[in-house]
Amino acid sequence: MRAIDAGLLICHECHQLNPTQDGAGKQLCSRCGGRVYGRRPNSLVRTWALLLTAAILYIPANLLPIMTVNSMGTGQTDTIMSGVIELVNYGMWPIATVVFVASIVVPTFKLIGIALLLYSVQRHQPMSVRQRILMYRFIEWIGRWSMLDIFVIAILVAMVNFGSLASIEPGIGAAAFACVVILTMLAALTFEPRLIWDNTDSDDQHE
């Protein structure tokens, strides 16, 4: 049985269980005064908006230069993928693998994973509750590693600055990629995980 079926609402601030007040348009927590609700308002709409914005920005994030390396008066621009290829050409396979997974695989998985999660919840697709919750937890956990590229560029920009001899400048692709990472993290936060359990009975039939 769900808490909402028992007439209880949990506060997201202090985790106090509050009895549902019939006819109350806006209910506040009896302990901390925070707003409590059965389900986060407009969760699916907000998550879809953030996800679609991230998907749109994901295109320039991969096509536009993520950084420019200036050396002895000449500059070389690199996208995420061209940077991975350069690392491979220099024999830096471990670093190339880490950058490829963190900058290509992880964001793509998050975009597809959140979209599948939203679609399965909205359309009551035959995906079990266990599969949905495992996917949601994995998306939340893996999201932090997407910022690896941005951290590397920030460190390089700060360390490699020798005027006209050598310098590294971030490109507009880095800004787009950072926005993608932030938006997908916000999408995971705005998604209401309790919606996964709202059709538990119908899901159990598919397990």
Sequence and secondary structure as in RCSB ss.txt:
>XXXX:A:sequence
MRAIDAGLLICHECHQLNPTQDGAGKQLCSRCGGRVYGRRPNSLVRTWALLLTAAILYIPANLLPIMTVNSMGTG
QTDTIMSGVIELVNYGMWPIATVVFVASIVVPTFKLIGIALLLYSVQRHQPMSVRQRILMYRFIEWIGRWSMLDI
FVIAILVAMVNFGSLASIEPGIGAAAFACVVILTMLAALTFEPRLIWDNTDSDDQHE
>XXXX:A:secstr
  TGGGTEEE TTT  EEE  TT SSEE TTT  EE SS TTHHHHHHHHHHHHHHHHHHHHHS SEEEEETTEE
EEE HHHHHHHHHHTT HHHHHHHHIIIIIHHHHHHHHHHHHHHHHHHT S  HHHHHHHHHHHHHHGGGGGHHH
HHHHHHHHH B TTSEEEEE HHHHHHHHHHHHHHHHHHHS GGGGGTTHHHHHTT 
